[in-house]
Amino acid sequence: MDHSQVILLALFLPGILVVLFVVAIALPRALRDENRLASNVCVQCGCALGNSKDACPQCGAAARRR
Ligand SMILES: [Zn+2]
C-alpha cells in the first residue's frame, strides 16, 4: 500500500462509517414502524389503535394506516 492509497483510505473510511451509522439507526426504526403499521398499533408509542381512525388514543399522534 503506497502513500496515495493510504490518503484515499483515510478519506473514504469516515464516509463509510457515517453511512453504516445512518443505516444502523434508520433501518431498525423503519422495520419497527413497518411492524407497528402491520399490527394496527401507533407508530409513535406502540399503543393499540383499536377503532380510532385519526389519532392515537394514548399519545395523540396521527394514526398512520396502509
Ligand atoms: Zn401513540
PDB file of the backbone (N, CA, C, O) and the ligand in Angstrom, with CONECT records:
HET     ZN  A 101       1
ATOM      1  N   MET A   1       0.855  -1.202   0.000  1.00  0.00           N
ATOM      2  CA  MET A   1       0.000   0.000   0.000  1.00  0.00           C
ATOM      3  C   MET A   1       0.885   1.244   0.000  1.00  0.00           C
ATOM      4  O   MET A   1       1.644   1.473   0.941  1.00  0.00           O
ATOM      5  N   ASP A   2       0.781   2.051  -1.069  1.00  0.00           N
ATOM      6  CA  ASP A   2       1.619   3.252  -1.110  1.00  0.00           C
ATOM      7  C   ASP A   2       0.901   4.446  -0.464  1.00  0.00           C
ATOM      8  O   ASP A   2      -0.207   4.328   0.060  1.00  0.00           O
ATOM      9  N   HIS A   3       1.569   5.577  -0.523  1.00  0.00           N
ATOM     10  CA  HIS A   3       1.086   6.747   0.211  1.00  0.00           C
ATOM     11  C   HIS A   3      -0.286   7.235  -0.269  1.00  0.00           C
ATOM     12  O   HIS A   3      -1.137   7.604   0.539  1.00  0.00           O
ATOM     13  N   SER A   4      -0.493   7.234  -1.597  1.00  0.00           N
ATOM     14  CA  SER A   4      -1.768   7.742  -2.126  1.00  0.00           C
ATOM     15  C   SER A   4      -2.937   6.841  -1.730  1.00  0.00           C
ATOM     16  O   SER A   4      -4.053   7.315  -1.520  1.00  0.00           O
ATOM     17  N   GLN A   5      -2.672   5.553  -1.632  1.00  0.00           N
ATOM     18  CA  GLN A   5      -3.733   4.632  -1.202  1.00  0.00           C
ATOM     19  C   GLN A   5      -4.116   4.860   0.254  1.00  0.00           C
ATOM     20  O   GLN A   5      -5.280   4.730   0.631  1.00  0.00           O
ATOM     21  N   VAL A   6      -3.120   5.202   1.068  1.00  0.00           N
ATOM     22  CA  VAL A   6      -3.393   5.489   2.479  1.00  0.00           C
ATOM     23  C   VAL A   6      -4.262   6.740   2.595  1.00  0.00           C
ATOM     24  O   VAL A   6      -5.201   6.779   3.390  1.00  0.00           O
ATOM     25  N   ILE A   7      -3.943   7.761   1.799  1.00  0.00           N
ATOM     26  CA  ILE A   7      -4.723   9.001   1.823  1.00  0.00           C
ATOM     27  C   ILE A   7      -6.155   8.730   1.359  1.00  0.00           C
ATOM     28  O   ILE A   7      -7.114   9.221   1.954  1.00  0.00           O
ATOM     29  N   LEU A   8      -6.286   7.946   0.295  1.00  0.00           N
ATOM     30  CA  LEU A   8      -7.607   7.610  -0.229  1.00  0.00           C
ATOM     31  C   LEU A   8      -8.441   6.875   0.823  1.00  0.00           C
ATOM     32  O   LEU A   8      -9.623   7.162   1.013  1.00  0.00           O
ATOM     33  N   LEU A   9      -7.805   5.931   1.493  1.00  0.00           N
ATOM     34  CA  LEU A   9      -8.484   5.162   2.538  1.00  0.00           C
ATOM     35  C   LEU A   9      -8.885   6.068   3.698  1.00  0.00           C
ATOM     36  O   LEU A   9      -9.970   5.925   4.261  1.00  0.00           O
ATOM     37  N   ALA A  10      -8.009   6.990   4.048  1.00  0.00           N
ATOM     38  CA  ALA A  10      -8.289   7.905   5.159  1.00  0.00           C
ATOM     39  C   ALA A  10      -9.464   8.823   4.834  1.00  0.00           C
ATOM     40  O   ALA A  10     -10.193   9.236   5.736  1.00  0.00           O
ATOM     41  N   LEU A  11      -9.657   9.147   3.543  1.00  0.00           N
ATOM     42  CA  LEU A  11     -10.795   9.972   3.144  1.00  0.00           C
ATOM     43  C   LEU A  11     -12.067   9.128   3.032  1.00  0.00           C
ATOM     44  O   LEU A  11     -13.170   9.601   3.307  1.00  0.00           O
ATOM     45  N   PHE A  12     -11.890   7.893   2.629  1.00  0.00           N
ATOM     46  CA  PHE A  12     -13.024   7.026   2.318  1.00  0.00           C
ATOM     47  C   PHE A  12     -13.650   6.407   3.562  1.00  0.00           C
ATOM     48  O   PHE A  12     -14.870   6.286   3.666  1.00  0.00           O
ATOM     49  N   LEU A  13     -12.803   6.022   4.494  1.00  0.00           N
ATOM     50  CA  LEU A  13     -13.250   5.279   5.674  1.00  0.00           C
ATOM     51  C   LEU A  13     -14.270   6.039   6.520  1.00  0.00           C
ATOM     52  O   LEU A  13     -15.281   5.453   6.907  1.00  0.00           O
ATOM     53  N   PRO A  14     -14.045   7.323   6.824  1.00  0.00           N
ATOM     54  CA  PRO A  14     -15.068   8.039   7.610  1.00  0.00           C
ATOM     55  C   PRO A  14     -16.412   8.092   6.910  1.00  0.00           C
ATOM     56  O   PRO A  14     -17.451   8.017   7.566  1.00  0.00           O
ATOM     57  N   GLY A  15     -16.413   8.218   5.589  1.00  0.00           N
ATOM     58  CA  GLY A  15     -17.658   8.245   4.830  1.00  0.00           C
ATOM     59  C   GLY A  15     -18.413   6.941   4.958  1.00  0.00           C
ATOM     60  O   GLY A  15     -19.631   6.931   5.132  1.00  0.00           O
ATOM     61  N   ILE A  16     -17.683   5.837   4.872  1.00  0.00           N
ATOM     62  CA  ILE A  16     -18.302   4.522   5.026  1.00  0.00           C
ATOM     63  C   ILE A  16     -18.875   4.354   6.424  1.00  0.00           C
ATOM     64  O   ILE A  16     -19.963   3.807   6.603  1.00  0.00           O
ATOM     65  N   LEU A  17     -18.126   4.834   7.414  1.00  0.00           N
ATOM     66  CA  LEU A  17     -18.591   4.731   8.794  1.00  0.00           C
ATOM     67  C   LEU A  17     -19.864   5.545   9.008  1.00  0.00           C
ATOM     68  O   LEU A  17     -20.766   5.107   9.722  1.00  0.00           O
ATOM     69  N   VAL A  18     -19.943   6.723   8.396  1.00  0.00           N
ATOM     70  CA  VAL A  18     -21.142   7.558   8.526  1.00  0.00           C
ATOM     71  C   VAL A  18     -22.337   6.842   7.906  1.00  0.00           C
ATOM     72  O   VAL A  18     -23.416   6.806   8.497  1.00  0.00           O
ATOM     73  N   VAL A  19     -22.147   6.270   6.714  1.00  0.00           N
ATOM     74  CA  VAL A  19     -23.233   5.550   6.047  1.00  0.00           C
ATOM     75  C   VAL A  19     -23.695   4.368   6.897  1.00  0.00           C
ATOM     76  O   VAL A  19     -24.896   4.154   7.064  1.00  0.00           O
ATOM     77  N   LEU A  20     -22.748   3.604   7.432  1.00  0.00           N
ATOM     78  CA  LEU A  20     -23.098   2.462   8.283  1.00  0.00           C
ATOM     79  C   LEU A  20     -23.861   2.913   9.525  1.00  0.00           C
ATOM     80  O   LEU A  20     -24.812   2.262   9.957  1.00  0.00           O
ATOM     81  N   PHE A  21     -23.429   4.037  10.090  1.00  0.00           N
ATOM     82  CA  PHE A  21     -24.069   4.559  11.288  1.00  0.00           C
ATOM     83  C   PHE A  21     -25.516   4.954  10.991  1.00  0.00           C
ATOM     84  O   PHE A  21     -26.422   4.626  11.757  1.00  0.00           O
ATOM     85  N   VAL A  22     -25.728   5.657   9.883  1.00  0.00           N
ATOM     86  CA  VAL A  22     -27.079   6.081   9.499  1.00  0.00           C
ATOM     87  C   VAL A  22     -27.974   4.870   9.251  1.00  0.00           C
ATOM     88  O   VAL A  22     -29.122   4.831   9.694  1.00  0.00           O
ATOM     89  N   VAL A  23     -27.426   3.873   8.531  1.00  0.00           N
ATOM     90  CA  VAL A  23     -28.203   2.659   8.256  1.00  0.00           C
ATOM     91  C   VAL A  23     -28.536   1.937   9.560  1.00  0.00           C
ATOM     92  O   VAL A  23     -29.649   1.441   9.732  1.00  0.00           O
ATOM     93  N   ALA A  24     -27.576   1.879  10.474  1.00  0.00           N
ATOM     94  CA  ALA A  24     -27.795   1.186  11.748  1.00  0.00           C
ATOM     95  C   ALA A  24     -28.871   1.878  12.575  1.00  0.00           C
ATOM     96  O   ALA A  24     -29.560   1.225  13.358  1.00  0.00           O
ATOM     97  N   ILE A  25     -29.025   3.190  12.415  1.00  0.00           N
ATOM     98  CA  ILE A  25     -30.058   3.922  13.142  1.00  0.00           C
ATOM     99  C   ILE A  25     -31.392   3.826  12.407  1.00  0.00           C
ATOM    100  O   ILE A  25     -32.423   3.558  13.024  1.00  0.00           O
ATOM    101  N   ALA A  26     -31.374   4.045  11.093  1.00  0.00           N
ATOM    102  CA  ALA A  26     -32.613   4.176  10.327  1.00  0.00           C
ATOM    103  C   ALA A  26     -33.293   2.843  10.063  1.00  0.00           C
ATOM    104  O   ALA A  26     -34.522   2.762  10.051  1.00  0.00           O
ATOM    105  N   LEU A  27     -32.509   1.806   9.853  1.00  0.00           N
ATOM    106  CA  LEU A  27     -33.094   0.523   9.457  1.00  0.00           C
ATOM    107  C   LEU A  27     -33.957  -0.110  10.551  1.00  0.00           C
ATOM    108  O   LEU A  27     -35.083  -0.510  10.257  1.00  0.00           O
ATOM    109  N   PRO A  28     -33.489  -0.221  11.791  1.00  0.00           N
ATOM    110  CA  PRO A  28     -34.358  -0.791  12.833  1.00  0.00           C
ATOM    111  C   PRO A  28     -35.614   0.037  13.038  1.00  0.00           C
ATOM    112  O   PRO A  28     -36.683  -0.504  13.321  1.00  0.00           O
ATOM    113  N   ARG A  29     -35.483   1.355  12.894  1.00  0.00           N
ATOM    114  CA  ARG A  29     -36.652   2.224  13.070  1.00  0.00           C
ATOM    115  C   ARG A  29     -37.680   1.985  11.965  1.00  0.00           C
ATOM    116  O   ARG A  29     -38.880   1.935  12.237  1.00  0.00           O
ATOM    117  N   ALA A  30     -37.222   1.839  10.732  1.00  0.00           N
ATOM    118  CA  ALA A  30     -38.127   1.574   9.613  1.00  0.00           C
ATOM    119  C   ALA A  30     -38.807   0.225   9.777  1.00  0.00           C
ATOM    120  O   ALA A  30     -39.995   0.083   9.487  1.00  0.00           O
ATOM    121  N   LEU A  31     -38.049  -0.771  10.243  1.00  0.00           N
ATOM    122  CA  LEU A  31     -38.635  -2.092  10.464  1.00  0.00           C
ATOM    123  C   LEU A  31     -39.660  -2.060  11.582  1.00  0.00           C
ATOM    124  O   LEU A  31     -40.704  -2.707  11.492  1.00  0.00           O
ATOM    125  N   ARG A  32     -39.368  -1.310  12.636  1.00  0.00           N
ATOM    126  CA  ARG A  32     -40.298  -1.193  13.757  1.00  0.00           C
ATOM    127  C   ARG A  32     -41.584  -0.511  13.298  1.00  0.00           C
ATOM    128  O   ARG A  32     -42.679  -0.966  13.629  1.00  0.00           O
ATOM    129  N   ASP A  33     -41.457   0.585  12.535  1.00  0.00           N
ATOM    130  CA  ASP A  33     -42.637   1.285  12.018  1.00  0.00           C
ATOM    131  C   ASP A  33     -43.476   0.354  11.157  1.00  0.00           C
ATOM    132  O   ASP A  33     -44.704   0.348  11.242  1.00  0.00           O
ATOM    133  N   GLU A  34     -42.796  -0.433  10.325  1.00  0.00           N
ATOM    134  CA  GLU A  34     -43.494  -1.362   9.434  1.00  0.00           C
ATOM    135  C   GLU A  34     -44.264  -2.401  10.243  1.00  0.00           C
ATOM    136  O   GLU A  34     -45.409  -2.721   9.922  1.00  0.00           O
ATOM    137  N   ASN A  35     -43.630  -2.930  11.300  1.00  0.00           N
ATOM    138  CA  ASN A  35     -44.299  -3.901  12.172  1.00  0.00           C
ATOM    139  C   ASN A  35     -45.502  -3.281  12.863  1.00  0.00           C
ATOM    140  O   ASN A  35     -46.549  -3.919  12.981  1.00  0.00           O
ATOM    141  N   ARG A  36     -45.362  -2.059  13.314  1.00  0.00           N
ATOM    142  CA  ARG A  36     -46.457  -1.402  14.026  1.00  0.00           C
ATOM    143  C   ARG A  36     -47.616  -1.098  13.079  1.00  0.00           C
ATOM    144  O   ARG A  36     -48.779  -1.237  13.457  1.00  0.00           O
ATOM    145  N   LEU A  37     -47.302  -0.681  11.848  1.00  0.00           N
ATOM    146  CA  LEU A  37     -48.351  -0.453  10.855  1.00  0.00           C
ATOM    147  C   LEU A  37     -49.097  -1.750  10.579  1.00  0.00           C
ATOM    148  O   LEU A  37     -50.323  -1.758  10.463  1.00  0.00           O
ATOM    149  N   ALA A  38     -48.357  -2.838  10.475  1.00  0.00           N
ATOM    150  CA  ALA A  38     -48.959  -4.127  10.147  1.00  0.00           C
ATOM    151  C   ALA A  38     -49.863  -4.617  11.270  1.00  0.00           C
ATOM    152  O   ALA A  38     -50.864  -5.284  11.007  1.00  0.00           O
ATOM    153  N   SER A  39     -49.528  -4.298  12.520  1.00  0.00           N
ATOM    154  CA  SER A  39     -50.308  -4.816  13.642  1.00  0.00           C
ATOM    155  C   SER A  39     -51.264  -3.778  14.219  1.00  0.00           C
ATOM    156  O   SER A  39     -51.756  -3.944  15.335  1.00  0.00           O
ATOM    157  N   ASN A  40     -51.533  -2.707  13.467  1.00  0.00           N
ATOM    158  CA  ASN A  40     -52.531  -1.706  13.833  1.00  0.00           C
ATOM    159  C   ASN A  40     -52.278  -1.087  15.203  1.00  0.00           C
ATOM    160  O   ASN A  40     -53.199  -0.915  16.001  1.00  0.00           O
ATOM    161  N   VAL A  41     -51.021  -0.756  15.463  1.00  0.00           N
ATOM    162  CA  VAL A  41     -50.693  -0.021  16.674  1.00  0.00           C
ATOM    163  C   VAL A  41     -50.016   1.295  16.292  1.00  0.00           C
ATOM    164  O   VAL A  41     -49.500   1.443  15.184  1.00  0.00           O
ATOM    165  N   CYS A  42     -50.028   2.247  17.228  1.00  0.00           N
ATOM    166  CA  CYS A  42     -49.448   3.568  16.979  1.00  0.00           C
ATOM    167  C   CYS A  42     -47.964   3.448  16.637  1.00  0.00           C
ATOM    168  O   CYS A  42     -47.219   2.748  17.321  1.00  0.00           O
ATOM    169  N   VAL A  43     -47.542   4.131  15.581  1.00  0.00           N
ATOM    170  CA  VAL A  43     -46.151   4.085  15.168  1.00  0.00           C
ATOM    171  C   VAL A  43     -45.263   4.794  16.195  1.00  0.00           C
ATOM    172  O   VAL A  43     -44.103   4.430  16.383  1.00  0.00           O
ATOM    173  N   GLN A  44     -45.827   5.811  16.855  1.00  0.00           N
ATOM    174  CA  GLN A  44     -45.056   6.579  17.827  1.00  0.00           C
ATOM    175  C   GLN A  44     -44.833   5.824  19.128  1.00  0.00           C
ATOM    176  O   GLN A  44     -43.695   5.697  19.582  1.00  0.00           O
ATOM    177  N   CYS A  45     -45.920   5.313  19.744  1.00  0.00           N
ATOM    178  CA  CYS A  45     -45.796   4.767  21.094  1.00  0.00           C
ATOM    179  C   CYS A  45     -46.116   3.283  21.186  1.00  0.00           C
ATOM    180  O   CYS A  45     -45.843   2.671  22.218  1.00  0.00           O
ATOM    181  N   GLY A  46     -46.688   2.679  20.142  1.00  0.00           N
ATOM    182  CA  GLY A  46     -46.980   1.256  20.171  1.00  0.00           C
ATOM    183  C   GLY A  46     -48.318   0.914  20.805  1.00  0.00           C
ATOM    184  O   GLY A  46     -48.647  -0.262  20.960  1.00  0.00           O
ATOM    185  N   CYS A  47     -49.096   1.930  21.174  1.00  0.00           N
ATOM    186  CA  CYS A  47     -50.417   1.705  21.755  1.00  0.00           C
ATOM    187  C   CYS A  47     -51.376   1.181  20.685  1.00  0.00           C
ATOM    188  O   CYS A  47     -51.325   1.614  19.534  1.00  0.00           O
ATOM    189  N   ALA A  48     -52.249   0.248  21.069  1.00  0.00           N
ATOM    190  CA  ALA A  48     -53.217  -0.296  20.119  1.00  0.00           C
ATOM    191  C   ALA A  48     -54.158   0.811  19.660  1.00  0.00           C
ATOM    192  O   ALA A  48     -54.703   1.549  20.480  1.00  0.00           O
ATOM    193  N   LEU A  49     -54.347   0.925  18.344  1.00  0.00           N
ATOM    194  CA  LEU A  49     -55.202   1.984  17.808  1.00  0.00           C
ATOM    195  C   LEU A  49     -56.680   1.642  17.895  1.00  0.00           C
ATOM    196  O   LEU A  49     -57.519   2.541  17.946  1.00  0.00           O
ATOM    197  N   GLY A  50     -57.013   0.353  17.913  1.00  0.00           N
ATOM    198  CA  GLY A  50     -58.404  -0.056  18.004  1.00  0.00           C
ATOM    199  C   GLY A  50     -59.227   0.526  16.875  1.00  0.00           C
ATOM    200  O   GLY A  50     -58.874   0.380  15.705  1.00  0.00           O
ATOM    201  N   ASN A  51     -60.322   1.185  17.218  1.00  0.00           N
ATOM    202  CA  ASN A  51     -61.209   1.733  16.196  1.00  0.00           C
ATOM    203  C   ASN A  51     -60.917   3.197  15.876  1.00  0.00           C
ATOM    204  O   ASN A  51     -61.526   3.762  14.967  1.00  0.00           O
ATOM    205  N   SER A  52     -59.996   3.813  16.610  1.00  0.00           N
ATOM    206  CA  SER A  52     -59.710   5.229  16.356  1.00  0.00           C
ATOM    207  C   SER A  52     -59.057   5.385  14.982  1.00  0.00           C
ATOM    208  O   SER A  52     -58.084   4.704  14.657  1.00  0.00           O
ATOM    209  N   LYS A  53     -59.618   6.300  14.184  1.00  0.00           N
ATOM    210  CA  LYS A  53     -59.175   6.408  12.794  1.00  0.00           C
ATOM    211  C   LYS A  53     -58.151   7.526  12.578  1.00  0.00           C
ATOM    212  O   LYS A  53     -57.299   7.432  11.695  1.00  0.00           O
ATOM    213  N   ASP A  54     -58.238   8.576  13.386  1.00  0.00           N
ATOM    214  CA  ASP A  54     -57.433   9.757  13.108  1.00  0.00           C
ATOM    215  C   ASP A  54     -56.173   9.856  13.951  1.00  0.00           C
ATOM    216  O   ASP A  54     -55.096  10.177  13.448  1.00  0.00           O
ATOM    217  N   ALA A  55     -56.323   9.575  15.248  1.00  0.00           N
ATOM    218  CA  ALA A  55     -55.189   9.802  16.139  1.00  0.00           C
ATOM    219  C   ALA A  55     -55.078   8.697  17.176  1.00  0.00           C
ATOM    220  O   ALA A  55     -56.060   8.026  17.495  1.00  0.00           O
ATOM    221  N   CYS A  56     -53.884   8.517  17.691  1.00  0.00           N
ATOM    222  CA  CYS A  56     -53.632   7.538  18.741  1.00  0.00           C
ATOM    223  C   CYS A  56     -54.315   7.983  20.036  1.00  0.00           C
ATOM    224  O   CYS A  56     -54.160   9.136  20.438  1.00  0.00           O
ATOM    225  N   PRO A  57     -55.071   7.093  20.701  1.00  0.00           N
ATOM    226  CA  PRO A  57     -55.729   7.475  21.953  1.00  0.00           C
ATOM    227  C   PRO A  57     -54.742   7.704  23.088  1.00  0.00           C
ATOM    228  O   PRO A  57     -55.069   8.379  24.065  1.00  0.00           O
ATOM    229  N   GLN A  58     -53.545   7.155  22.974  1.00  0.00           N
ATOM    230  CA  GLN A  58     -52.547   7.270  24.032  1.00  0.00           C
ATOM    231  C   GLN A  58     -51.735   8.554  23.916  1.00  0.00           C
ATOM    232  O   GLN A  58     -51.654   9.324  24.873  1.00  0.00           O
ATOM    233  N   CYS A  59     -51.133   8.790  22.752  1.00  0.00           N
ATOM    234  CA  CYS A  59     -50.197   9.920  22.630  1.00  0.00           C
ATOM    235  C   CYS A  59     -50.711  11.003  21.687  1.00  0.00           C
ATOM    236  O   CYS A  59     -50.116  12.078  21.608  1.00  0.00           O
ATOM    237  N   GLY A  60     -51.807  10.742  20.969  1.00  0.00           N
ATOM    238  CA  GLY A  60     -52.375  11.774  20.112  1.00  0.00           C
ATOM    239  C   GLY A  60     -51.715  11.914  18.745  1.00  0.00           C
ATOM    240  O   GLY A  60     -52.085  12.781  17.953  1.00  0.00           O
ATOM    241  N   ALA A  61     -50.731  11.051  18.474  1.00  0.00           N
ATOM    242  CA  ALA A  61     -50.072  11.104  17.172  1.00  0.00           C
ATOM    243  C   ALA A  61     -51.059  10.689  16.075  1.00  0.00           C
ATOM    244  O   ALA A  61     -51.941   9.858  16.295  1.00  0.00           O
ATOM    245  N   ALA A  62     -50.893  11.278  14.907  1.00  0.00           N
ATOM    246  CA  ALA A  62     -51.767  10.922  13.794  1.00  0.00           C
ATOM    247  C   ALA A  62     -51.629   9.433  13.484  1.00  0.00           C
ATOM    248  O   ALA A  62     -50.520   8.913  13.357  1.00  0.00           O
ATOM    249  N   ALA A  63     -52.767   8.761  13.365  1.00  0.00           N
ATOM    250  CA  ALA A  63     -52.758   7.327  13.087  1.00  0.00           C
ATOM    251  C   ALA A  63     -52.389   7.091  11.638  1.00  0.00           C
ATOM    252  O   ALA A  63     -53.077   7.556  10.730  1.00  0.00           O
ATOM    253  N   ARG A  64     -51.303   6.370  11.424  1.00  0.00           N
ATOM    254  CA  ARG A  64     -50.893   6.035  10.061  1.00  0.00           C
ATOM    255  C   ARG A  64     -51.436   4.669   9.720  1.00  0.00           C
ATOM    256  O   ARG A  64     -51.264   3.705  10.466  1.00  0.00           O
ATOM    257  N   ARG A  65     -52.087   4.606   8.590  1.00  0.00           N
ATOM    258  CA  ARG A  65     -52.584   3.298   8.123  1.00  0.00           C
ATOM    259  C   ARG A  65     -52.168   3.081   6.683  1.00  0.00           C
ATOM    260  O   ARG A  65     -51.864   4.031   5.962  1.00  0.00           O
ATOM    261  N   ARG A  66     -52.159   1.825   6.271  1.00  0.00           N
ATOM    262  CA  ARG A  66     -51.839   1.491   4.886  1.00  0.00           C
ATOM    263  C   ARG A  66     -52.970   1.922   3.979  1.00  0.00           C
ATOM    264  O   ARG A  66     -52.896   1.728   2.765  1.00  0.00           O
TER     265      ARG A  66
HETATM  266 ZN    ZN A 101     -49.392   6.712  20.232  1.00  0.00          ZN2+
END
